Amino acid sequence: MSGSAGGGPVVLDGGDRRCVQLLMELRRLTGDLAPGTVVHLIAADPAAPIDLPAWCHLTGHAYLGPVDDHAPRAAYGIAVAARPRATAADRPWHHG
């Protein structure tokens, strides 16, 4: 697996946005990344550890779990799938 051009993960800082907004941003971001790219999503939403694995299962991306690289903020790793299943742009938790 590879990250960005510099070799590290691509970081999406979700700040204090809710998971619904984060999933829409993550959906857009992963569409532009090469398969195998690792994304670190920084998320304060307490639903993130539940919603992210479910979204990855739905789309086919690999949920890598919590990562410590961004402590003390919570961050989660995702590996971009080669052929992810499409979701709706405005409802990324539904198949497109």
C-alpha positions as CSV (number, residue, x, y, z in Angstrom):
1,M,0.0,0.0,0.0
2,S,1.1,3.5,-0.7
3,G,0.2,6.9,0.6
4,S,0.6,10.3,-1.0
5,A,3.4,11.2,-3.3
6,G,5.7,11.7,-0.2
7,G,5.1,8.1,0.8
8,G,2.9,8.9,3.9
9,P,-0.9,8.7,4.2
10,V,-3.2,11.2,2.8
11,V,-4.8,13.1,5.7
12,L,-8.4,14.3,5.8
13,D,-8.9,16.5,8.9
14,G,-12.6,16.3,9.7
15,G,-12.3,18.8,12.6
16,D,-15.6,18.8,14.5
17,R,-17.8,17.9,11.4
18,R,-20.4,15.2,11.8
19,C,-19.8,11.8,10.2
20,V,-22.4,12.4,7.5
21,Q,-20.3,15.3,6.2
22,L,-17.1,13.4,6.7
23,L,-18.4,10.4,4.6
24,M,-19.3,12.8,1.8
25,E,-15.8,14.3,1.9
26,L,-14.2,10.8,2.2
27,R,-16.2,9.6,-0.8
28,R,-15.0,12.5,-3.0
29,L,-11.4,12.1,-1.8
30,T,-11.2,8.3,-2.3
31,G,-12.5,8.7,-5.9
32,D,-9.4,10.7,-6.8
33,L,-6.8,8.4,-5.1
34,A,-5.0,5.4,-6.5
35,P,-5.9,2.0,-5.1
36,G,-4.0,1.1,-2.0
37,T,-3.6,4.7,-1.0
38,V,-3.9,5.0,2.8
39,V,-6.1,7.8,4.2
40,H,-6.0,8.9,7.8
41,L,-9.3,10.5,8.7
42,I,-9.1,12.7,11.8
43,A,-12.6,12.8,13.3
44,A,-14.0,14.1,16.6
45,D,-17.5,12.7,16.0
46,P,-18.1,9.9,18.5
47,A,-19.9,7.9,15.8
48,A,-16.8,7.7,13.6
49,P,-15.5,4.3,15.0
50,I,-18.9,2.8,14.1
51,D,-19.7,4.6,10.9
52,L,-16.3,4.3,9.2
53,P,-16.1,0.5,9.4
54,A,-19.7,0.2,8.2
55,W,-19.0,2.6,5.3
56,C,-15.9,0.7,4.3
57,H,-17.8,-2.6,4.4
58,L,-20.5,-1.0,2.1
59,T,-18.0,0.4,-0.4
60,G,-15.2,-2.2,-0.3
61,H,-12.5,0.1,1.0
62,A,-10.4,-1.5,3.8
63,Y,-10.9,-0.1,7.3
64,L,-7.5,-0.2,9.0
65,G,-8.8,0.9,12.4
66,P,-7.6,3.7,14.8
67,V,-4.1,5.2,14.1
68,D,-2.0,7.0,16.7
69,D,-0.2,9.3,14.3
70,H,-2.4,12.2,15.1
71,A,-2.7,11.9,18.9
72,P,-4.3,13.3,20.9
73,R,-6.9,13.6,18.2
74,A,-8.8,10.5,17.1
75,A,-7.8,9.3,13.6
76,Y,-8.8,6.2,11.6
77,G,-7.0,4.5,8.7
78,I,-8.7,3.5,5.4
79,A,-7.1,1.9,2.4
80,V,-8.6,2.8,-1.0
81,A,-10.1,-0.2,-2.9
82,A,-9.2,-0.9,-6.5
83,R,-12.9,-1.3,-7.4
84,P,-15.0,0.3,-4.7
85,R,-18.8,-0.1,-4.9
86,A,-20.4,3.2,-5.9
87,T,-22.5,5.2,-3.4
88,A,-24.8,8.2,-3.9
89,A,-22.9,11.5,-3.8
90,D,-25.4,13.1,-1.4
91,R,-26.0,10.0,0.6
92,P,-22.7,8.1,0.7
93,W,-24.2,5.4,3.0
94,H,-26.5,4.3,0.1
95,H,-25.4,2.4,-3.0
96,G,-25.4,4.7,-6.1
